[in-house]
């Protein structure tokens, strides 16, 4: 065979055209670029998808769990309305109703005498001040200014 080109072929080939039997450099570069782009877009999508959960992480436990469930439902069903609801719920700070209600219930239980003294938390005792009765002996007495 001769190395001459076909008479109808163009004489100047673009640089991305490779000779037969050689590796295609442009194809290899595009394959590596596409793999990296797919991983980058996947990471971006999952970070964006978990945005409501990271925003609600500092809120109350019930609110955080609701946002997490809505985010999981939106991920599995591909319905964006659940993700939008999770984002709105994460942005709104819900008031804490359980703490005052549990305090009221403990107070009413104490008034009614239905709460054992063993289940109540012990009141914190003040630390003894040096120089007063009950203070440790290794502390010097407290000097008071007149």
C-alpha positions as a printed NumPy array, in Angstrom:
array([[  0.   ,   0.   ,   0.   ],
       [  1.137,   3.464,  -0.67 ],
       [  1.08 ,   6.325,   1.851],
       [ -0.494,   8.667,  -0.639],
       [ -3.86 ,  10.169,   0.2  ],
       [ -6.944,   9.624,  -1.838],
       [ -7.256,  12.154,  -4.671],
       [-10.659,  13.429,  -3.441],
       [ -9.552,  13.81 ,   0.214],
       [ -8.746,  17.221,   1.581],
       [ -5.062,  17.908,   2.117],
       [ -5.369,  19.562,   5.515],
       [ -7.049,  17.543,   8.283],
       [ -8.136,  19.139,  11.583],
       [ -5.949,  18.301,  14.604],
       [ -8.62 ,  16.198,  16.344],
       [ -8.693,  13.632,  13.524],
       [ -6.341,  10.773,  14.395],
       [ -4.626,   8.334,  12.157],
       [ -5.986,   4.767,  12.042],
       [ -4.76 ,   2.602,  14.916],
       [ -3.847,   5.514,  17.227],
       [ -5.689,   6.57 ,  20.38 ],
       [ -8.152,   9.409,  20.137],
       [ -6.95 ,  12.066,  22.594],
       [-10.003,  14.304,  22.25 ],
       [-12.332,  11.392,  23.021],
       [-10.328,  10.49 ,  26.153],
       [-10.372,  14.108,  27.373],
       [-14.128,  14.393,  26.813],
       [-14.776,  11.094,  28.659],
       [-12.744,  12.238,  31.692],
       [-14.448,  15.653,  31.63 ],
       [-17.921,  14.073,  31.492],
       [-17.177,  11.725,  34.406],
       [-15.95 ,  14.645,  36.539],
       [-18.924,  16.805,  35.489],
       [-21.421,  14.069,  36.395],
       [-19.856,  13.616,  39.849],
       [-19.747,  17.391,  40.409],
       [-23.381,  17.85 ,  39.384],
       [-24.446,  14.887,  41.536],
       [-22.644,  16.309,  44.547],
       [-24.193,  19.728,  43.929],
       [-27.67 ,  18.203,  43.588],
       [-27.378,  16.224,  46.821],
       [-25.996,  19.253,  48.699],
       [-28.817,  21.409,  47.392],
       [-31.303,  18.702,  48.26 ],
       [-30.078,  18.504,  51.874],
       [-30.159,  22.303,  52.308],
       [-33.431,  22.345,  54.319],
       [-32.086,  19.7  ,  56.711],
       [-28.898,  21.642,  57.381],
       [-30.955,  24.797,  57.967],
       [-33.335,  23.023,  60.367],
       [-30.534,  21.282,  62.26 ],
       [-30.361,  24.081,  64.839],
       [-34.115,  24.09 ,  65.461],
       [-36.332,  21.872,  67.582],
       [-36.187,  18.103,  67.262],
       [-39.739,  17.714,  65.946],
       [-39.25 ,  20.424,  63.331],
       [-35.948,  18.856,  62.237],
       [-37.583,  15.444,  61.875],
       [-40.456,  16.891,  59.805],
       [-38.01 ,  18.636,  57.488],
       [-35.939,  15.451,  57.141],
       [-39.012,  13.362,  56.272],
       [-40.202,  15.922,  53.711],
       [-36.747,  15.99 ,  52.155],
       [-36.632,  12.204,  51.934],
       [-40.107,  12.067,  50.387],
       [-39.105,  14.668,  47.798],
       [-35.943,  12.736,  46.97 ],
       [-37.785,   9.453,  46.477],
       [-40.841,  10.798,  44.641],
       [-39.185,  13.629,  42.649],
       [-41.999,  15.973,  43.675],
       [-40.499,  19.407,  44.244],
       [-43.429,  20.57 ,  46.359],
       [-42.187,  18.447,  49.277],
       [-38.713,  20.026,  49.03 ],
       [-40.232,  23.509,  48.93 ],
       [-42.4  ,  22.678,  51.962],
       [-39.309,  21.398,  53.805],
       [-37.409,  24.577,  52.93 ],
       [-40.246,  26.81 ,  54.152],
       [-40.616,  24.763,  57.344],
       [-36.87 ,  25.025,  57.948],
       [-36.962,  28.8  ,  57.537],
       [-39.865,  29.303,  59.958],
       [-39.028,  29.062,  63.653],
       [-41.888,  27.203,  65.309],
       [-42.676,  28.14 ,  68.927],
       [-41.903,  25.623,  71.654],
       [-45.221,  24.519,  73.144],
       [-44.029,  21.351,  74.854],
       [-41.775,  22.96 ,  77.496],
       [-44.426,  25.241,  79.058],
       [-47.032,  22.484,  78.917],
       [-44.737,  19.977,  80.624],
       [-43.879,  22.598,  83.28 ],
       [-47.597,  23.223,  83.863],
       [-48.236,  19.502,  84.152],
       [-45.381,  19.053,  86.669],
       [-46.666,  21.996,  88.729],
       [-50.222,  20.664,  88.721],
       [-48.919,  17.242,  89.731],
       [-47.049,  18.766,  92.665],
       [-50.121,  20.767,  93.72 ],
       [-52.27 ,  17.658,  93.575],
       [-49.631,  15.688,  95.485],
       [-49.434,  12.976,  92.858],
       [-45.752,  13.307,  92.109],
       [-43.212,  11.318,  94.115],
       [-40.341,  13.258,  95.605],
       [-37.964,  10.667,  94.15 ],
       [-38.977,  11.473,  90.549],
       [-38.528,  15.215,  90.922],
       [-35.097,  16.611,  90.255],
       [-33.302,  17.629,  93.439],
       [-32.99 ,  21.388,  93.905],
       [-29.482,  22.644,  93.387],
       [-27.738,  23.53 ,  96.639],
       [-25.748,  26.766,  96.662],
       [-22.001,  26.346,  96.992],
       [-20.665,  27.267, 100.421],
       [-18.73 ,  30.512, 100.566],
       [-15.328,  30.441, 102.263],
       [-15.438,  31.729, 105.836],
       [-19.071,  30.689, 106.398],
       [-20.21 ,  27.643, 108.326],
       [-20.067,  24.542, 106.156],
       [-17.272,  25.928, 103.987],
       [-14.233,  23.728, 103.332],
       [-11.374,  24.285, 105.731],
       [ -8.737,  24.747, 103.029],
       [-10.31 ,  28.003, 101.786],
       [ -9.314,  31.25 , 103.502],
       [-12.122,  33.378, 104.925],
       [-13.647,  35.985, 102.665],
       [-12.668,  39.535, 103.538],
       [-15.485,  42.007, 103.389],
       [-14.963,  45.663, 102.675],
       [-16.842,  48.16 , 104.798]])
